[in-house]
């Protein structure tokens, strides 16, 4: 499936849109990490929870759980909040 990578993580992938596989959002992130080592840790913490500053959208709907089921035709957008003042 197609995955949109946020700008702060482009150093891992080198491009905004990448392909990845997985039956769940968690499996998709594991596949991304296999293809682009280290990227998963930037989105998921040591307790296997989504980081607070990262949001995941599947076909435009926000996903709140790494167990969210995915289909091969889904589009996943990863959004990373920016901070500063």
SULRA-V675163 format. One record per residue. N is the residue number from 1. PHI is phi in whole degrees, 0 to 359 (NA if undefined). PSI is psi in whole degrees, -180 to 180 (* if undefined). BURIAL is # if it has 9 or more other ideal C-beta (glycine too) atoms within 8 Angstrom, else .. Layout:
<<N | PHI | PSI | BURIAL> <N | PHI | PSI | BURIAL>>
//
This chain:
<<1 | NA | 164 | #> <2 | 273 | 137 | .> <3 | 230 | 127 | #> <4 | 270 | 123 | #> <5 | 263 | 133 | #> <6 | 288 | 155 | #> <7 | 309 | -43 | .> <8 | 298 | -16 | .> <9 | 253 | 6 | #> <10 | 295 | -21 | #> <11 | 296 | -22 | .> <12 | 281 | -41 | #> <13 | 257 | -29 | #> <14 | 79 | 0 | .> <15 | 202 | 157 | .> <16 | 283 | -38 | .> <17 | 251 | 128 | .> <18 | 228 | 166 | #> <19 | 258 | 146 | .> <20 | 204 | 163 | #> <21 | 235 | 155 | .> <22 | 162 | 144 | #> <23 | 278 | -19 | .> <24 | 227 | 167 | #> <25 | 299 | -40 | #> <26 | 299 | -43 | #> <27 | 293 | -36 | #> <28 | 298 | -43 | #> <29 | 293 | -35 | #> <30 | 295 | -41 | #> <31 | 294 | -41 | #> <32 | 300 | -41 | #> <33 | 293 | -32 | #> <34 | 294 | -40 | .> <35 | 281 | -35 | .> <36 | 227 | 81 | #> <37 | 308 | 132 | .> <38 | 96 | -14 | .> <39 | 290 | -35 | #> <40 | 298 | -40 | #> <41 | 296 | -24 | .> <42 | 285 | -15 | #> <43 | 245 | -24 | #> <44 | 230 | 135 | #> <45 | 274 | -174 | .> <46 | 294 | -22 | .> <47 | 268 | 13 | .> <48 | 62 | 39 | .> <49 | 246 | 148 | .> <50 | 298 | 136 | #> <51 | 292 | 147 | #> <52 | 297 | -29 | .> <53 | 268 | 7 | .> <54 | 242 | 137 | #> <55 | 237 | 145 | .> <56 | 241 | 134 | #> <57 | 235 | 132 | #> <58 | 246 | 114 | #> <59 | 53 | 37 | .> <60 | 89 | -10 | .> <61 | 258 | 133 | .> <62 | 293 | 136 | .> <63 | 257 | 131 | #> <64 | 251 | 0 | .> <65 | 217 | 137 | .> <66 | 292 | -14 | #> <67 | 273 | 4 | .> <68 | 304 | 123 | #> <69 | 290 | 143 | .> <70 | 235 | 154 | #> <71 | 244 | 158 | .> <72 | 299 | -23 | .> <73 | 269 | -3 | .> <74 | 290 | 156 | #> <75 | 242 | 126 | #> <76 | 249 | 127 | #> <77 | 246 | 129 | #> <78 | 254 | 127 | #> <79 | 239 | 131 | #> <80 | 244 | 125 | #> <81 | 291 | 147 | .> <82 | 253 | 147 | .> <83 | 232 | 167 | .> <84 | 144 | -179 | .> <85 | 213 | * | .>>
//
